[in-house]
Amino acid sequence: MCSSRCLLFRSGTSDGIGEILENTYRASRLQSSACCKGYVPPIIASVTDPRIKRTRLHVLETTRRMLSERNGETITLSSLAKEAEVSRRTLYVHWGTIEQVISEAVSLAPGSDGFDPEGLSTRERVVHFLNSVRDGIHEPITKVALTSLIHHATQEDKAVASMDDMSGKRLEQLRELVGPVSIEQFVELVGPVYFSELVLHKPASDELIERLADVAVELLGSSETVAAG
């Protein structure tokens, strides 16, 4: 009896990458059948294949373009597949949900400004980090994507997972700058910026960021400089 996952390879358009994924899937089933009868392993495609890399980048760039052009109109896996000229199967295998595609597409936004934190105090590092968070939200495509994910997060766990993934990346950035930071501390520092920008629709002011930097000093310590990580 063929599993529902097998059906993914029986419909949709063929875009070349589908054949790679299907072969990977079939091979993984053969390897597992001897010791784990009935087990259906996850489909894992080699991201080192140039065709897969090109397809993934093309899909993410198409997603960003659709976000900028649709003015809040919902993007689905089907509409994205049509616009990017790939099969819906490809999107499902690589991302699983439209929320995850949007989350990864947002990460294509420029993320490095050449900032050198060496010799700076915790407070100065936090000010820079919070400014980068605010500037990131102001990036038009990122703002549309975040607004869409927040809207869906009230109804869909998948959107919540994508928001968690994006927040996790920001948390790691902060930890690289100032050292250990708990999730609770991260929320206390970054939450007001997101709330102001995305809920109140008011720009997070410099005064707010300065106040949050003072909070960071209380939470994380007041060392004049932070050792390089």
Secondary structure as GFF3:
##gff-version 3
##sequence-region A 1 229
A	DSSP	alpha_helix	4	7	.	.	.	ID=ss1
A	DSSP	alpha_helix	17	33	.	.	.	ID=ss2
A	DSSP	alpha_helix	50	69	.	.	.	ID=ss3
A	DSSP	alpha_helix	77	84	.	.	.	ID=ss4
A	DSSP	alpha_helix	88	94	.	.	.	ID=ss5
A	DSSP	alpha_helix	98	106	.	.	.	ID=ss6
A	DSSP	alpha_helix	122	138	.	.	.	ID=ss7
A	DSSP	alpha_helix	140	153	.	.	.	ID=ss8
A	DSSP	alpha_helix	157	178	.	.	.	ID=ss9
A	DSSP	alpha_helix	183	194	.	.	.	ID=ss10
A	DSSP	pi_helix	195	199	.	.	.	ID=ss11
A	DSSP	alpha_helix	206	220	.	.	.	ID=ss12
###
